[in-house]
Amino acid sequence: MKHRAVFLFPVATTILTLALLALAVINGWFGEPTGVGSCFCEANRPGLIKQPVNTFSNVGFILTGLYIGWVLAHGKYAENKNSLTQNPFYAAFFASLIVYLGPGSMAMHATTTAIGGFLDMLSMYLIAAFMVAYSAGRLFKLKPWQFTGLFIAVIIVCLVGNAQTFHFIFDFFGNTVFAFLVGLTVIFETLNLFVRKMRHESHWAFLSFGVLVLAFVIWNLSKTGAPLCDPHSWIQGHAIWHLLDAVSLYFLFRYYASEQAE
């Protein structure tokens, strides 16, 4: 597949979201800081960007999404017959969602406002919803419009439940539902392997999951009050979490792109 839009969409997502975020920060559109994100260790600093290290580490997501869009637009991995390498809709959508993870998280760390926190959680819901819908779509042979419907349904469930106080294992509903969706994705991908007989370079999946687990450990050890937390350091564990998550998503992309359908 060679399709210019696969790269142009994540580029447009980058320009639009960063421009809107810059205007929001400069003009105070998100309101006054409310301390959202204070649990991620980095102390608020004077100026427009409250948590600069945690904010700018999100560039990793943007670069990852742009790179994925670039290589898919130029037909790399096109010899592998799967939805991501053959259909520009899935390719552009996936790359653009990874890009949005950057500005979405930046919105919270730059402003520490409630709206910023919502945009951060929304970015997590979007990528998790894609993972579930994409794995289920290949398992049940859904058409693109059915995939889109499932994707939207998962987002609606996440948003409706976002205000709930229920949680299990994790200390916040958003983290709980994100972990649940990742687990559901693993189940669907396992069924794709054994039921649909799809063939992959499976080491990419193990690398993706392993890096995600490492990122999660560092994230927890670096929370406010945790052993690795130094609020005034220019090395923040939560920023490392962002960078490792971007690496994990790149490995996930390589797993998707290596797929040979039944």
DRENDO-1510 file (C-alpha; in Angstrom, 1 decimal, always signed):
<recs>
REC; n; res; u; v; w
REC; 1; MET; +0.0; +0.0; +0.0 .
REC; 2; LYS; +1.3; +3.4; -1.0 .
REC; 3; HIS; -1.2; +6.1; +0.0 .
REC; 4; ARG; -0.2; +9.7; +0.7 .
REC; 5; ALA; -3.1; +10.3; +3.1 .
REC; 6; VAL; -1.7; +7.7; +5.5 .
REC; 7; PHE; +1.1; +10.2; +6.3 .
REC; 8; LEU; -0.9; +13.4; +5.8 .
REC; 9; PHE; -3.5; +12.6; +8.4 .
REC; 10; PRO; -1.0; +12.2; +11.3 .
REC; 11; VAL; +0.8; +15.3; +10.1 .
REC; 12; ALA; -2.5; +17.3; +10.1 .
REC; 13; THR; -3.3; +15.8; +13.5 .
REC; 14; THR; +0.1; +17.0; +14.8 .
REC; 15; ILE; -0.3; +20.6; +13.5 .
REC; 16; LEU; -3.9; +21.0; +14.5 .
REC; 17; THR; -3.7; +19.6; +18.0 .
REC; 18; LEU; -0.4; +21.3; +18.9 .
REC; 19; ALA; -1.7; +24.7; +17.5 .
REC; 20; LEU; -4.9; +24.4; +19.5 .
REC; 21; LEU; -3.0; +23.4; +22.6 .
REC; 22; ALA; -0.6; +26.3; +22.3 .
REC; 23; LEU; -3.6; +28.7; +21.9 .
REC; 24; ALA; -5.3; +27.1; +24.9 .
REC; 25; VAL; -2.2; +27.4; +27.1 .
REC; 26; ILE; -1.4; +31.0; +26.1 .
REC; 27; ASN; -5.0; +32.2; +26.5 .
REC; 28; GLY; -5.9; +30.1; +29.5 .
REC; 29; TRP; -8.8; +28.4; +27.8 .
REC; 30; PHE; -8.6; +25.4; +30.2 .
REC; 31; GLY; -9.2; +27.6; +33.2 .
REC; 32; GLU; -7.1; +27.8; +36.4 .
REC; 33; PRO; -4.8; +25.1; +37.5 .
REC; 34; THR; -6.5; +22.7; +39.9 .
REC; 35; GLY; -3.5; +20.4; +40.7 .
REC; 36; VAL; -4.6; +17.7; +38.3 .
REC; 37; GLY; -1.4; +15.6; +37.6 .
REC; 38; SER; +0.2; +16.5; +40.9 .
REC; 39; CYS; +0.4; +12.7; +41.7 .
REC; 40; PHE; +3.0; +12.4; +39.0 .
REC; 41; CYS; +5.7; +13.9; +41.1 .
REC; 42; GLU; +7.0; +16.8; +39.0 .
REC; 43; ALA; +6.5; +20.1; +40.9 .
REC; 44; ASN; +4.7; +22.9; +39.1 .
REC; 45; ARG; +7.1; +25.5; +37.8 .
REC; 46; PRO; +6.5; +29.2; +37.1 .
REC; 47; GLY; +5.5; +30.1; +33.5 .
REC; 48; LEU; +3.0; +28.8; +31.0 .
REC; 49; ILE; +4.2; +25.1; +31.2 .
REC; 50; LYS; +3.6; +23.8; +34.7 .
REC; 51; GLN; +5.4; +20.5; +34.3 .
REC; 52; PRO; +7.9; +20.9; +31.5 .
REC; 53; VAL; +9.6; +17.5; +31.7 .
REC; 54; ASN; +6.4; +15.5; +31.8 .
REC; 55; THR; +5.0; +17.7; +29.1 .
REC; 56; PHE; +7.7; +17.6; +26.5 .
REC; 57; SER; +8.5; +13.9; +27.0 .
REC; 58; ASN; +5.2; +13.4; +25.1 .
REC; 59; VAL; +7.0; +14.3; +21.9 .
REC; 60; GLY; +7.9; +10.6; +21.7 .
REC; 61; PHE; +4.3; +9.8; +20.9 .
REC; 62; ILE; +4.2; +12.4; +18.1 .
REC; 63; LEU; +7.4; +11.2; +16.5 .
REC; 64; THR; +6.3; +7.5; +16.7 .
REC; 65; GLY; +2.9; +8.3; +15.1 .
REC; 66; LEU; +4.5; +10.3; +12.3 .
REC; 67; TYR; +7.1; +7.6; +11.7 .
REC; 68; ILE; +4.4; +4.9; +11.5 .
REC; 69; GLY; +2.4; +7.0; +9.0 .
REC; 70; TRP; +5.5; +7.7; +6.9 .
REC; 71; VAL; +6.6; +4.1; +6.5 .
REC; 72; LEU; +3.1; +2.8; +5.8 .
REC; 73; ALA; +2.5; +5.6; +3.3 .
REC; 74; HIS; +5.6; +4.5; +1.5 .
REC; 75; GLY; +4.6; +0.9; +1.3 .
REC; 76; LYS; +7.0; -0.6; +3.7 .
REC; 77; TYR; +5.7; -4.0; +5.0 .
REC; 78; ALA; +3.2; -4.0; +2.1 .
REC; 79; GLU; +4.3; -7.6; +1.4 .
REC; 80; ASN; +2.5; -8.6; +4.6 .
REC; 81; LYS; -1.2; -8.9; +3.8 .
REC; 82; ASN; -3.2; -7.4; +6.7 .
REC; 83; SER; -5.5; -4.6; +7.4 .
REC; 84; LEU; -2.9; -2.1; +8.6 .
REC; 85; THR; -0.6; -2.5; +5.6 .
REC; 86; GLN; -3.3; -2.8; +2.9 .
REC; 87; ASN; -6.0; -0.4; +4.1 .
REC; 88; PRO; -5.2; +3.3; +4.3 .
REC; 89; PHE; -8.2; +3.8; +6.7 .
REC; 90; TYR; -6.7; +1.7; +9.5 .
REC; 91; ALA; -3.1; +2.9; +8.8 .
REC; 92; ALA; -4.0; +6.6; +9.0 .
REC; 93; PHE; -6.3; +6.1; +11.9 .
REC; 94; PHE; -3.7; +4.2; +14.0 .
REC; 95; ALA; -0.9; +6.6; +13.3 .
REC; 96; SER; -3.1; +9.7; +14.0 .
REC; 97; LEU; -4.3; +8.2; +17.4 .
REC; 98; ILE; -0.7; +7.7; +18.5 .
REC; 99; VAL; +0.1; +11.2; +17.5 .
REC; 100; TYR; -2.8; +12.5; +19.6 .
REC; 101; LEU; -1.5; +10.7; +22.7 .
REC; 102; GLY; +1.2; +13.4; +22.8 .
REC; 103; PRO; -0.9; +16.6; +22.8 .
REC; 104; GLY; -3.6; +14.9; +24.9 .
REC; 105; SER; -1.1; +14.2; +27.7 .
REC; 106; MET; +0.6; +17.5; +27.2 .
REC; 107; ALA; -2.7; +19.2; +27.9 .
REC; 108; MET; -2.7; +17.9; +31.5 .
REC; 109; HIS; +0.9; +18.3; +32.3 .
REC; 110; ALA; +1.2; +21.8; +30.8 .
REC; 111; THR; -1.8; +23.2; +32.5 .
REC; 112; THR; -2.7; +20.9; +35.5 .
REC; 113; THR; -6.3; +21.7; +34.8 .
REC; 114; ALA; -9.5; +19.5; +34.9 .
REC; 115; ILE; -10.0; +19.9; +31.1 .
REC; 116; GLY; -6.3; +19.0; +30.5 .
REC; 117; GLY; -6.8; +15.9; +32.7 .
REC; 118; PHE; -9.9; +14.9; +30.6 .
REC; 119; LEU; -8.0; +15.3; +27.3 .
REC; 120; ASP; -5.2; +13.1; +28.7 .
REC; 121; MET; -7.6; +10.3; +29.7 .
REC; 122; LEU; -9.4; +10.7; +26.4 .
REC; 123; SER; -6.1; +10.0; +24.5 .
REC; 124; MET; -5.7; +6.8; +26.6 .
REC; 125; TYR; -9.3; +5.7; +25.9 .
REC; 126; LEU; -8.8; +6.3; +22.1 .
REC; 127; ILE; -5.7; +4.2; +21.7 .
REC; 128; ALA; -7.2; +1.4; +24.0 .
REC; 129; ALA; -10.5; +1.5; +22.0 .
REC; 130; PHE; -8.5; +1.1; +18.8 .
REC; 131; MET; -6.6; -1.9; +20.1 .
REC; 132; VAL; -9.8; -3.7; +21.2 .
REC; 133; ALA; -11.8; -2.8; +18.0 .
REC; 134; TYR; -8.9; -3.7; +15.7 .
REC; 135; SER; -8.3; -7.1; +17.4 .
REC; 136; ALA; -12.0; -7.9; +17.5 .
REC; 137; GLY; -12.5; -6.6; +13.9 .
REC; 138; ARG; -9.9; -9.1; +12.6 .
REC; 139; LEU; -11.3; -11.9; +14.7 .
REC; 140; PHE; -14.9; -11.4; +13.6 .
REC; 141; LYS; -14.0; -10.1; +10.1 .
REC; 142; LEU; -15.8; -6.8; +10.7 .
REC; 143; LYS; -16.0; -4.3; +7.9 .
REC; 144; PRO; -14.5; -0.8; +8.5 .
REC; 145; TRP; -17.9; +0.7; +9.4 .
REC; 146; GLN; -18.5; -2.0; +11.9 .
REC; 147; PHE; -15.0; -1.5; +13.3 .
REC; 148; THR; -15.8; +2.2; +13.6 .
REC; 149; GLY; -19.1; +1.5; +15.4 .
REC; 150; LEU; -17.3; -0.8; +17.9 .
REC; 151; PHE; -14.6; +1.8; +18.4 .
REC; 152; ILE; -17.2; +4.5; +19.2 .
REC; 153; ALA; -19.1; +2.2; +21.5 .
REC; 154; VAL; -16.0; +1.5; +23.6 .
REC; 155; ILE; -15.2; +5.2; +23.8 .
REC; 156; ILE; -18.8; +5.9; +25.0 .
REC; 157; VAL; -18.5; +3.2; +27.7 .
REC; 158; CYS; -15.2; +4.7; +28.9 .
REC; 159; LEU; -16.6; +8.3; +28.9 .
REC; 160; VAL; -19.8; +7.3; +30.7 .
REC; 161; GLY; -17.8; +5.4; +33.3 .
REC; 162; ASN; -15.1; +8.1; +33.6 .
REC; 163; ALA; -17.0; +9.8; +36.4 .
REC; 164; GLN; -17.4; +6.6; +38.4 .
REC; 165; THR; -15.5; +6.0; +41.6 .
REC; 166; PHE; -15.3; +2.3; +41.0 .
REC; 167; HIS; -11.9; +0.9; +40.6 .
REC; 168; PHE; -10.1; -2.5; +41.0 .
REC; 169; ILE; -6.4; -2.9; +41.7 .
REC; 170; PHE; -5.7; +0.6; +40.4 .
REC; 171; ASP; -6.6; +3.8; +42.2 .
REC; 172; PHE; -8.6; +5.4; +39.4 .
REC; 173; PHE; -11.4; +4.2; +37.1 .
REC; 174; GLY; -9.5; +5.4; +34.0 .
REC; 175; ASN; -6.5; +3.2; +34.8 .
REC; 176; THR; -8.7; +0.3; +35.7 .
REC; 177; VAL; -10.7; +0.4; +32.4 .
REC; 178; PHE; -7.5; +0.9; +30.4 .
REC; 179; ALA; -5.9; -2.2; +32.0 .
REC; 180; PHE; -9.2; -4.1; +31.3 .
REC; 181; LEU; -9.1; -3.1; +27.6 .
REC; 182; VAL; -5.5; -4.1; +27.3 .
REC; 183; GLY; -6.4; -7.5; +28.8 .
REC; 184; LEU; -9.3; -7.9; +26.4 .
REC; 185; THR; -7.0; -7.1; +23.5 .
REC; 186; VAL; -4.6; -9.8; +24.6 .
REC; 187; ILE; -7.5; -12.3; +24.6 .
REC; 188; PHE; -8.7; -11.3; +21.1 .
REC; 189; GLU; -5.2; -11.4; +19.7 .
REC; 190; THR; -4.7; -14.9; +21.2 .
REC; 191; LEU; -7.9; -16.0; +19.5 .
REC; 192; ASN; -6.7; -14.5; +16.2 .
REC; 193; LEU; -3.5; -16.6; +16.5 .
REC; 194; PHE; -5.2; -19.9; +17.3 .
REC; 195; VAL; -8.7; -19.5; +15.7 .
REC; 196; ARG; -7.9; -17.3; +12.6 .
REC; 197; LYS; -4.5; -18.9; +12.2 .
REC; 198; MET; -2.9; -15.5; +11.7 .
REC; 199; ARG; +0.9; -15.6; +11.6 .
REC; 200; HIS; +3.0; -12.8; +13.1 .
REC; 201; GLU; +6.5; -12.0; +14.2 .
REC; 202; SER; +5.4; -12.7; +17.7 .
REC; 203; HIS; +8.5; -11.4; +19.4 .
REC; 204; TRP; +7.2; -7.8; +18.7 .
REC; 205; ALA; +4.1; -8.5; +20.9 .
REC; 206; PHE; +6.3; -9.8; +23.8 .
REC; 207; LEU; +8.6; -6.7; +23.4 .
REC; 208; SER; +5.6; -4.4; +23.4 .
REC; 209; PHE; +4.0; -6.0; +26.5 .
REC; 210; GLY; +7.4; -6.2; +28.3 .
REC; 211; VAL; +8.2; -2.5; +27.8 .
REC; 212; LEU; +4.7; -1.6; +28.9 .
REC; 213; VAL; +5.2; -3.5; +32.1 .
REC; 214; LEU; +8.6; -1.9; +32.7 .
REC; 215; ALA; +7.0; +1.5; +32.1 .
REC; 216; PHE; +4.2; +0.7; +34.5 .
REC; 217; VAL; +6.7; -0.3; +37.2 .
REC; 218; ILE; +8.7; +3.0; +36.8 .
REC; 219; TRP; +5.5; +5.0; +36.7 .
REC; 220; ASN; +4.4; +3.6; +40.1 .
REC; 221; LEU; +7.9; +4.0; +41.7 .
REC; 222; SER; +8.0; +7.6; +40.5 .
REC; 223; LYS; +4.6; +8.8; +41.8 .
REC; 224; THR; +4.5; +11.6; +44.3 .
REC; 225; GLY; +5.9; +10.3; +47.6 .
REC; 226; ALA; +7.3; +7.1; +46.0 .
REC; 227; PRO; +11.0; +6.1; +46.3 .
REC; 228; LEU; +12.0; +7.5; +42.9 .
REC; 229; CYS; +10.2; +10.8; +43.1 .
REC; 230; ASP; +12.2; +14.0; +43.1 .
REC; 231; PRO; +9.7; +16.8; +42.3 .
REC; 232; HIS; +12.4; +19.3; +41.3 .
REC; 233; SER; +14.6; +17.0; +39.2 .
REC; 234; TRP; +14.8; +17.3; +35.4 .
REC; 235; ILE; +14.7; +13.5; +35.2 .
REC; 236; GLN; +11.2; +12.4; +35.9 .
REC; 237; GLY; +10.0; +8.8; +36.1 .
REC; 238; HIS; +6.7; +9.8; +34.6 .
REC; 239; ALA; +8.5; +11.2; +31.6 .
REC; 240; ILE; +10.3; +7.9; +31.2 .
REC; 241; TRP; +6.9; +6.3; +31.3 .
REC; 242; HIS; +5.8; +8.4; +28.3 .
REC; 243; LEU; +8.9; +7.5; +26.3 .
REC; 244; LEU; +8.7; +3.8; +27.1 .
REC; 245; ASP; +5.0; +3.8; +26.2 .
REC; 246; ALA; +5.9; +5.3; +22.8 .
REC; 247; VAL; +8.4; +2.5; +22.3 .
REC; 248; SER; +5.8; -0.1; +23.3 .
REC; 249; LEU; +3.4; +1.3; +20.7 .
REC; 250; TYR; +6.1; +1.1; +18.0 .
REC; 251; PHE; +6.6; -2.6; +18.9 .
REC; 252; LEU; +2.9; -3.1; +18.8 .
REC; 253; PHE; +2.9; -1.5; +15.3 .
REC; 254; ARG; +5.6; -3.9; +14.2 .
REC; 255; TYR; +3.5; -6.8; +15.5 .
REC; 256; TYR; +0.4; -5.6; +13.6 .
REC; 257; ALA; +2.5; -4.9; +10.4 .
REC; 258; SER; +4.1; -8.4; +10.5 .
REC; 259; GLU; +0.7; -10.1; +10.3 .
REC; 260; GLN; -0.1; -12.6; +7.6 .
REC; 261; ALA; -3.8; -13.3; +7.6 .
REC; 262; GLU; -5.2; -16.8; +7.3 .
</recs>
